[in-house]
Amino acid sequence: MTWDTVELDTEDGITTITVDRPDRLNALNVATLEALDEALDEAEKRDTRALVVTGAGDDAFVAGADLAYMKDLGVQEAQEYSELGHRVMTKTETFPVPVIAAINGYAFGGGCELALAADMRVASERAVIGQVEVSVGIMPGWGGIQRLARLVDDEVARRLVYFAERIDAEDADQYGLVGDVVAHDQLDDHVHDLAAEIAAQPKYAIRAAKEAFTKVHRTHLDTGLDYEQRLWSGLFDTADQEEGMAAFVEDREPEWES
């Protein structure tokens, strides 16, 4: 299967999914989310022993969701967009073998959420990471708050979201948001070595362990995800959302009403 904005490659039990929109910093529009959804299904059909998710080019992992598309959404349309994003993040999180996010650059908003859905995160020293949605008048809409608060210290998670902080790779490592930070030109090799080591482990033991981890981290999570999704969609009936996204698209500072 082929897609315009997603690449899929499998070799020696390692499947790599690459978001390929470098001209848009790999932002996740509807077509790309749908392609990711299908690529995850295809990866599961293959003899995948470890899955790597990354972004094309040297600048971005995934710079976020597509604000140019989102800025004019109504509540129902936002709900549908959120449902699609949640489906992809949940499918990533529950993929039957370990998933490694190779964070090779910017990972903001939906890109941070995609990384959070992985089992492990490895960052290039150039990586910059953040749940920045508040800066455009909304909040994380694809499970970012639920997963972030389960991964790092609660106050760290709150600060990252409330202040829309963008943190570098070293701070992300200190907070426990990533497991490794490596030189940019060593990222691919390092991630491949990790994936190869996983792929060499007993297949059924790894799958059982992954299922157990998935169960642990999804206990009582669905209620939070559903509530977060409805909160996010409801923000598309606010002046802050309209102004925040318009300002971003128009390359100006927002003028908040609230």
Stockholm file with secondary structure:
# STOCKHOLM 1.0

chainA/1-258         MTWDTVELDTEDGITTITVDRPDRLNALNVATLEALDEALDEAEKRDTRALVVTGAGDDAFVAGADLAYMKDLGVQEAQEYSELGHRVMTKTETFPVPVIAAINGYAFGGGCELALAADMRVASERAVIGQVEVSVGIMPGWGGIQRLARLVDDEVARRLVYFAERIDAEDADQYGLVGDVVAHDQLDDHVHDLAAEIAAQPKYAIRAAKEAFTKVHRTHLDTGLDYEQRLWSGLFDTADQEEGMAAFVEDREPEWES
#=GR chainA/1-258 SS CCCSSEEEEEETTEEEEEECCGGGTTCBCHHHHHHHHHHHHHHHHSCCSEEEEEESSSSEEECCBCHHHHTTCCHHHHHHHHHHHHHHHHHHHTCSSCEEEEECSEEETHHHHHHHTSSEEEEETTCEEECCGGGGTCCCCSSHHHHHHHHSCHHHHHHHHHTTCCEEHHHHHHHTSCSEEECGGGHHHHHHHHHHHHHTSCHHHHHHHHHHHHHHHHTTHHHHHHHHHHHHHHGGGSHHHHHHHHHHHTTSCCCCCC
#=GC SS_cons         CCCSSEEEEEETTEEEEEECCGGGTTCBCHHHHHHHHHHHHHHHHSCCSEEEEEESSSSEEECCBCHHHHTTCCHHHHHHHHHHHHHHHHHHHTCSSCEEEEECSEEETHHHHHHHTSSEEEEETTCEEECCGGGGTCCCCSSHHHHHHHHSCHHHHHHHHHTTCCEEHHHHHHHTSCSEEECGGGHHHHHHHHHHHHHTSCHHHHHHHHHHHHHHHHTTHHHHHHHHHHHHHHGGGSHHHHHHHHHHHTTSCCCCCC
//
